[in-house]
Amino acid sequence: MRFRLPMAGLLGLAVLAAGCGTSGESGESAASGKVTISYAIWDKNDQASAEKIIAAFQQANPKVTVKLEITPWDQYWTKLQTVASGGTAPDVFWMNSLNLRMYAKGGIIAPLDESKVAGLPEAVVDGYRHDGKLYGLPFSVSIPALWYDKKIFDAAGVKYPTADWTWDDVKAAAKKLTDPAEKQFGVLAPMLDQIGFYNTMIQAGGHVISADGKKSGFDEPGSIQGLEFWTGLIKDQVAPVAEVYADTDTIQLFQSGKYGMQYGGVWFASTYWANPETRERIDVAPLPKGPTQEAAILLGLANAVSAKSEHPKESAAFAEFVTSEQAQKIISDSGGGALSLRPDTQEGWYKAFPSFHLKETVDASLPNGVPYPVSVNTSQWQTVQNEVLADAWAGKRPVADAAKEIATQMNEILAKE
């Protein structure tokens, strides 16, 4: 399940709202009271759990039929923008916090009942608010974590990571786990934000963007220190050079058995468990503490409701049902990539991967959760972020200079939102 990647081109959404219509079927009988609503998602791996949720909802609401639509991630946002423009937007559809503000500002999605998110982690829920209103009902959560190779740790005589680990522990272990003769590195250091440098920027006392979304935090000392944590691992030769990550996905790299540690996501569990050899030799722990504080970027998926749906009441009811305890347990029991968001519904997911210390990792991480940093046009400044940081990761320019340039360009973008 994908949680974040750059947004599709959405700048025209503000003028599309007037063209949005319904996705309801014209043949429905008003006399019968039966309606059909459409539900769009992007991950086929979640089809089974989605179908079970739909079946449970339809059993409780026999006059409502939910039609599931699955569009691959690489086509999802483009298709969604197109159908919104053409007046055939789905009634309910998956939304992430990176795109939410643009869709809310454009009038594409409708405000939802705030009471339906009571008891859910605020760090996730807050990502679906815009101008004081809630526009998405989150149903899952992604949590960054530290995966480690027990076989490599055992061979080097290094103790496994614990919830008490700090940056210094990571650096010390990485040094001991690195073996140039075997082309083995202690840790991976790719240029990834949610599972990587956003966390360390905040752990060092910096921030990515101000709470009001109007000012960059990249040029703060803590933010720079958080970025240098990663480039320092490469400089110290305990992590491979930047070019390595461009050629091969980090999940594939870690499964090769040549890397001691990987900052990743708890949702990697389903992929690693599917490989019998990998599942026997790896495990997971919470993110190590930074020099200033503990922090873990939380990002979740949510359901949004079309502002132009012909069946707003039924559509909202379905979105609300997906956040219910009953539906959350269905998600958990599916043992897929998604971790249900509601407390006390996650046991089934943990049981699907019994040798991984996922429950301990999640329980230790949630109290330190912070929202994924976004603004209205997140993709614009993230493009700058990624282009400029690439040179710093490659050792072509000092991190501090790159961070200051990002802040300057980012502030110019934010001023126009």
C-alpha positions as CSV (number, residue, x, y, z in Angstrom):
1,M,0.0,0.0,0.0
2,R,1.4,3.4,-1.0
3,F,1.0,6.2,1.4
4,R,2.9,9.1,0.0
5,L,4.4,10.1,-3.3
6,P,4.3,13.4,-5.2
7,M,0.9,14.7,-6.2
8,A,-0.5,14.6,-9.7
9,G,-1.1,18.0,-11.3
10,L,-4.0,19.4,-9.4
11,L,-3.7,23.2,-9.9
12,G,-6.9,23.2,-12.0
13,L,-9.1,21.6,-9.4
14,A,-10.3,24.9,-8.0
15,V,-12.2,25.5,-11.3
16,L,-13.3,21.9,-11.7
17,A,-15.8,21.9,-8.8
18,A,-18.6,23.4,-10.9
19,G,-18.3,20.5,-13.3
20,C,-18.4,17.7,-10.8
21,G,-21.5,15.6,-11.0
22,T,-22.6,12.3,-9.6
23,S,-21.4,8.8,-10.1
24,G,-24.8,7.3,-9.2
25,E,-26.6,5.1,-11.7
26,S,-29.4,6.7,-13.6
27,G,-31.5,3.5,-13.6
28,E,-32.0,3.5,-9.8
29,S,-35.6,3.6,-8.7
30,A,-36.5,6.4,-6.4
31,A,-39.6,4.4,-5.4
32,S,-37.6,1.5,-4.2
33,G,-35.2,3.6,-2.2
34,K,-32.3,1.6,-3.4
35,V,-29.1,3.4,-4.4
36,T,-25.7,2.4,-5.8
37,I,-22.5,4.3,-4.7
38,S,-19.0,3.9,-6.1
39,Y,-15.9,3.3,-4.0
40,A,-12.5,3.9,-5.6
41,I,-9.2,2.6,-4.2
42,W,-5.7,2.1,-5.7
43,D,-4.2,-1.0,-4.1
44,K,-5.3,-4.4,-5.4
45,N,-3.7,-6.0,-2.4
46,D,-6.5,-4.4,-0.3
47,Q,-9.3,-5.7,-2.6
48,A,-10.1,-8.7,-0.3
49,S,-10.5,-6.6,2.8
50,A,-12.4,-3.9,0.9
51,E,-14.9,-6.4,-0.4
52,K,-15.4,-7.9,3.1
53,I,-16.1,-4.3,4.4
54,I,-18.5,-3.7,1.6
55,A,-20.3,-6.9,2.3
56,A,-20.6,-6.1,6.0
57,F,-21.9,-2.6,5.2
58,Q,-24.4,-3.8,2.7
59,Q,-25.7,-6.4,5.1
60,A,-26.5,-3.6,7.6
61,N,-27.7,-1.3,4.8
62,P,-29.6,-3.6,2.4
63,K,-30.8,-0.7,0.2
64,V,-27.3,0.5,-0.6
65,T,-25.0,-1.2,-3.1
66,V,-21.3,-0.3,-3.1
67,K,-19.5,-0.8,-6.4
68,L,-15.7,-1.2,-5.9
69,E,-13.4,0.4,-8.4
70,I,-9.6,-0.3,-8.4
71,T,-7.2,1.9,-10.3
72,P,-3.4,1.3,-10.0
73,W,-1.5,4.0,-8.1
74,D,0.4,5.3,-11.2
75,Q,-3.0,6.1,-12.9
76,Y,-5.2,6.9,-9.8
77,W,-4.7,10.6,-9.4
78,T,-4.7,11.4,-13.1
79,K,-7.9,9.5,-13.5
80,L,-9.5,11.1,-10.4
81,Q,-8.8,14.6,-11.7
82,T,-10.2,13.7,-15.1
83,V,-13.4,12.2,-13.8
84,A,-13.9,15.0,-11.4
85,S,-13.6,17.4,-14.3
86,G,-16.1,15.3,-16.3
87,G,-18.7,15.1,-13.6
88,T,-18.3,11.4,-12.8
89,A,-16.2,11.4,-9.6
90,P,-16.6,8.4,-7.4
91,D,-18.9,8.8,-4.4
92,V,-16.3,7.7,-2.0
93,F,-12.6,7.4,-2.7
94,W,-9.2,7.0,-1.1
95,M,-7.4,10.2,-0.2
96,N,-4.0,11.0,1.4
97,S,-3.1,14.1,3.3
98,L,-0.7,15.3,0.6
99,N,-3.6,15.8,-1.8
100,L,-6.4,16.6,0.6
101,R,-6.0,20.4,0.9
102,M,-6.0,20.9,-2.9
103,Y,-9.2,18.8,-3.3
104,A,-10.9,20.5,-0.4
105,K,-9.9,24.0,-1.6
106,G,-11.2,23.0,-5.1
107,G,-14.6,22.0,-3.7
108,I,-14.2,18.4,-4.9
109,I,-14.7,16.8,-1.5
110,A,-17.3,17.4,1.2
111,P,-16.7,18.2,4.9
112,L,-17.4,15.2,7.2
113,D,-18.6,14.5,10.7
114,E,-15.8,15.3,13.2
115,S,-17.3,13.0,15.8
116,K,-16.6,10.0,13.7
117,V,-12.8,10.3,14.4
118,A,-13.1,10.4,18.1
119,G,-10.5,8.1,19.7
120,L,-8.3,8.0,16.6
121,P,-4.6,9.3,16.8
122,E,-4.7,13.1,16.3
123,A,-1.4,13.1,14.4
124,V,-3.1,11.2,11.6
125,V,-6.6,12.8,11.8
126,D,-5.1,16.3,11.7
127,G,-3.7,15.6,8.3
128,Y,-7.3,15.5,6.9
129,R,-8.4,19.0,8.2
130,H,-8.5,22.1,6.1
131,D,-9.7,25.5,7.3
132,G,-11.0,24.0,10.5
133,K,-13.1,21.3,8.8
134,L,-12.5,17.5,8.4
135,Y,-12.5,16.3,4.8
136,G,-11.3,12.7,5.2
137,L,-12.1,9.9,7.6
138,P,-8.8,8.0,8.1
139,F,-8.8,4.2,8.5
140,S,-5.2,3.1,8.5
141,V,-1.8,4.3,9.7
142,S,1.8,4.0,8.5
143,I,4.5,4.2,11.0
144,P,8.3,4.5,10.3
145,A,10.5,2.0,12.1
146,L,14.0,0.4,12.1
147,W,14.3,-3.0,10.5
148,Y,17.4,-5.0,11.2
149,D,19.1,-8.2,10.0
150,K,19.6,-10.5,13.0
151,K,22.0,-12.7,11.1
152,I,24.3,-9.8,10.4
153,F,24.0,-8.5,14.0
154,D,24.8,-12.0,15.4
155,A,27.8,-12.4,13.2
156,A,29.2,-9.1,14.3
157,G,28.4,-9.7,18.0
158,V,26.1,-6.6,18.1
159,K,23.0,-6.5,20.4
160,Y,19.7,-6.0,18.6
161,P,18.1,-2.5,18.5
162,T,15.7,-1.6,21.4
163,A,13.2,1.2,22.1
164,D,16.0,2.9,24.0
165,W,18.4,3.2,21.1
166,T,19.6,6.7,20.0
167,W,21.4,8.0,16.9
168,D,24.7,7.2,18.5
169,D,23.7,3.6,18.9
170,V,22.8,3.5,15.2
171,K,26.2,5.0,14.2
172,A,28.1,2.7,16.5
173,A,26.3,-0.4,15.3
174,A,26.6,0.6,11.7
175,K,30.3,0.8,12.0
176,K,30.6,-2.7,13.5
177,L,28.2,-4.2,11.0
178,T,30.1,-2.8,8.0
179,D,32.5,-5.2,6.2
180,P,34.1,-3.7,3.1
181,A,35.6,-7.1,2.2
182,E,32.1,-8.6,2.0
183,K,30.7,-5.5,0.4
184,Q,28.4,-5.3,3.5
185,F,27.1,-2.0,4.9
186,G,25.8,-1.3,8.4
187,V,22.8,0.7,7.3
188,L,20.9,2.0,4.3
189,A,20.7,5.8,3.9
190,P,18.4,6.6,1.0
191,M,16.9,10.1,0.4
192,L,13.4,9.3,1.6
193,D,11.3,11.7,3.7
194,Q,8.5,10.0,5.6
195,I,10.5,7.0,6.7
196,G,13.8,8.9,6.8
197,F,14.9,12.5,7.0
198,Y,11.6,14.2,8.1
199,N,11.9,12.1,11.3
200,T,15.5,13.0,12.0
201,M,14.9,16.7,11.3
202,I,12.2,16.8,14.0
203,Q,14.1,14.5,16.3
204,A,16.9,17.1,16.3
205,G,14.6,19.9,17.2
206,G,13.9,21.3,13.7
207,H,10.8,21.0,11.5
208,V,9.9,20.8,7.9
209,I,7.1,23.4,7.8
210,S,5.6,25.7,10.4
211,A,2.3,24.7,12.1
212,D,0.4,27.2,10.1
213,G,1.9,26.0,6.8
214,K,3.4,29.4,5.9
215,K,7.1,29.0,6.6
216,S,9.8,26.5,5.8
217,G,11.9,25.0,8.6
218,F,14.6,23.5,6.5
219,D,17.1,26.3,7.4
220,E,16.8,25.7,11.1
221,P,19.9,24.3,12.9
222,G,18.0,21.2,14.1
223,S,16.7,20.5,10.6
224,I,20.2,20.7,9.1
225,Q,21.5,18.4,11.9
226,G,18.7,15.9,11.0
227,L,19.7,15.9,7.3
228,E,23.4,15.6,8.2
229,F,22.6,12.4,10.1
230,W,22.0,10.7,6.8
231,T,24.8,12.2,4.7
232,G,27.2,11.5,7.6
233,L,26.4,7.8,7.4
234,I,27.4,7.9,3.7
235,K,30.5,10.0,4.4
236,D,31.6,7.6,7.1
237,Q,31.2,4.7,4.6
238,V,28.8,2.7,6.8
239,A,26.1,3.3,4.2
240,P,26.4,3.0,0.4
241,V,26.7,6.0,-1.8
242,A,23.6,7.7,-3.2
243,E,23.8,6.2,-6.7
244,V,23.1,2.7,-5.2
245,Y,19.5,3.7,-4.3
246,A,18.8,5.0,-7.7
247,D,19.4,1.6,-9.3
248,T,17.6,-0.7,-6.8
249,D,14.6,-0.3,-4.5
250,T,15.7,-0.2,-0.8
251,I,13.4,-3.1,0.1
252,Q,15.2,-5.3,-2.5
253,L,18.6,-4.1,-1.2
254,F,17.7,-5.0,2.4
255,Q,16.5,-8.4,1.4
256,S,19.9,-9.1,-0.2
257,G,21.4,-9.8,3.2
258,K,24.2,-7.2,2.7
259,Y,22.8,-4.5,4.9
260,G,22.5,-4.5,8.7
261,M,19.7,-1.9,9.2
262,Q,17.0,-0.1,7.2
263,Y,14.8,2.8,8.2
264,G,11.5,1.6,6.7
265,G,7.8,1.3,7.5
266,V,5.9,-1.2,9.6
267,W,3.9,-1.8,6.4
268,F,7.0,-3.5,5.0
269,A,6.0,-6.5,7.2
270,S,3.7,-8.1,4.6
271,T,6.5,-8.0,1.9
272,Y,9.2,-9.3,4.2
273,W,7.0,-12.0,5.6
274,A,6.1,-13.3,2.1
275,N,9.8,-14.3,1.7
276,P,10.5,-17.3,4.0
277,E,14.2,-16.7,4.0
278,T,13.8,-13.0,4.9
279,R,11.2,-13.5,7.6
280,E,13.6,-15.8,9.6
281,R,16.5,-13.3,9.8
282,I,15.0,-9.9,10.2
283,D,13.0,-8.0,12.9
284,V,11.8,-4.5,13.6
285,A,12.1,-1.9,16.4
286,P,11.0,1.7,17.0
287,L,12.9,4.6,15.5
288,P,16.0,5.5,17.5
289,K,15.7,8.7,19.6
290,G,17.2,11.9,18.3
291,P,19.4,14.4,20.3
292,T,16.4,16.5,21.2
293,Q,13.3,14.3,21.2
294,E,11.5,11.2,20.0
295,A,9.4,11.6,16.9
296,A,7.8,9.4,14.2
297,I,6.0,10.8,11.2
298,L,2.5,9.3,11.0
299,L,0.7,9.1,7.7
300,G,-2.6,7.3,7.1
301,L,-5.1,6.7,4.4
302,A,-8.6,8.1,4.5
303,N,-11.8,8.0,2.6
304,A,-13.2,11.2,1.1
305,V,-16.7,11.9,-0.1
306,S,-17.5,13.6,-3.4
307,A,-19.1,17.0,-2.8
308,K,-21.3,16.4,-5.8
309,S,-22.5,12.9,-5.0
310,E,-26.2,12.3,-5.6
311,H,-26.2,10.1,-2.5
312,P,-24.2,12.1,0.1
313,K,-26.0,10.5,3.1
314,E,-25.2,7.0,2.0
315,S,-21.7,7.9,0.9
316,A,-20.9,9.5,4.2
317,A,-22.4,6.5,6.0
318,F,-20.1,4.1,4.1
319,A,-17.0,6.3,4.8
320,E,-17.9,6.4,8.4
321,F,-18.4,2.6,8.5
322,V,-14.8,2.0,7.3
323,T,-13.6,3.8,10.4
324,S,-15.8,1.7,12.7
325,E,-14.5,-1.0,15.0
326,Q,-16.1,-3.7,12.9
327,A,-14.5,-2.6,9.6
328,Q,-11.2,-1.9,11.3
329,K,-11.0,-5.5,12.6
330,I,-11.7,-6.7,9.0
331,I,-8.7,-4.6,7.8
332,S,-6.5,-6.0,10.6
333,D,-7.5,-9.6,10.1
334,S,-6.7,-9.4,6.4
335,G,-3.0,-9.4,7.3
336,G,-2.2,-7.1,4.4
337,G,0.0,-4.0,4.1
338,A,-2.5,-1.8,6.0
339,L,-2.4,-1.4,9.8
340,S,-5.9,-0.4,11.1
341,L,-6.0,2.9,12.8
342,R,-8.5,2.4,15.6
343,P,-7.0,1.2,18.9
344,D,-7.8,-2.4,20.0
345,T,-8.5,-3.5,16.5
346,Q,-4.9,-4.3,15.4
347,E,-4.3,-7.7,17.0
348,G,-5.2,-9.7,13.9
349,W,-2.5,-7.8,12.0
350,Y,0.2,-8.6,14.6
351,K,-0.8,-12.3,14.6
352,A,-0.2,-12.4,10.8
353,F,3.5,-11.7,11.4
354,P,4.2,-13.4,14.7
355,S,8.0,-13.3,14.8
356,F,8.2,-9.6,14.1
357,H,8.0,-7.2,17.1
358,L,5.4,-5.1,15.5
359,K,3.1,-4.5,18.5
360,E,6.0,-3.3,20.6
361,T,7.1,-1.0,17.8
362,V,3.6,0.4,17.2
363,D,2.9,0.9,20.9
364,A,6.2,2.7,21.4
365,S,5.8,4.9,18.3
366,L,2.2,6.2,18.4
367,P,2.7,8.4,21.5
368,N,5.6,10.2,19.6
369,G,3.6,10.5,16.4
370,V,3.7,13.8,14.5
371,P,1.7,14.7,11.3
372,Y,3.2,14.4,7.9
373,P,4.2,18.0,6.9
374,V,1.9,19.4,4.2
375,S,0.6,22.6,2.7
376,V,-1.9,23.3,-0.1
377,N,0.7,22.7,-2.9
378,T,2.9,20.2,-1.1
379,S,4.2,18.7,-4.4
380,Q,5.6,22.0,-5.6
381,W,8.0,22.5,-2.7
382,Q,8.7,18.8,-2.4
383,T,10.0,18.9,-6.0
384,V,12.4,21.6,-5.0
385,Q,13.3,19.6,-1.8
386,N,14.2,16.5,-3.8
387,E,16.1,18.2,-6.5
388,V,18.3,20.2,-4.2
389,L,18.9,17.5,-1.6
390,A,20.0,15.1,-4.3
391,D,23.3,17.1,-4.6
392,A,23.8,17.0,-0.9
393,W,23.2,13.2,-0.7
394,A,25.7,12.8,-3.6
395,G,28.3,14.9,-1.7
396,K,28.3,17.7,-4.3
397,R,27.4,20.5,-1.9
398,P,27.2,21.0,1.9
399,V,23.9,20.1,3.5
400,A,23.6,23.5,5.2
401,D,23.8,25.3,1.8
402,A,21.2,22.9,0.3
403,A,18.8,23.3,3.2
404,K,19.0,27.1,3.1
405,E,18.3,27.1,-0.7
406,I,15.3,24.8,-0.1
407,A,14.0,27.1,2.6
408,T,14.3,30.2,0.3
409,Q,12.5,28.5,-2.6
410,M,9.9,26.9,-0.4
411,N,9.0,30.1,1.3
412,E,8.4,31.7,-2.1
413,I,6.0,28.9,-3.0
414,L,4.2,29.0,0.4
415,A,3.7,32.8,0.0
416,K,1.7,32.2,-3.1
417,E,-0.7,29.6,-1.7
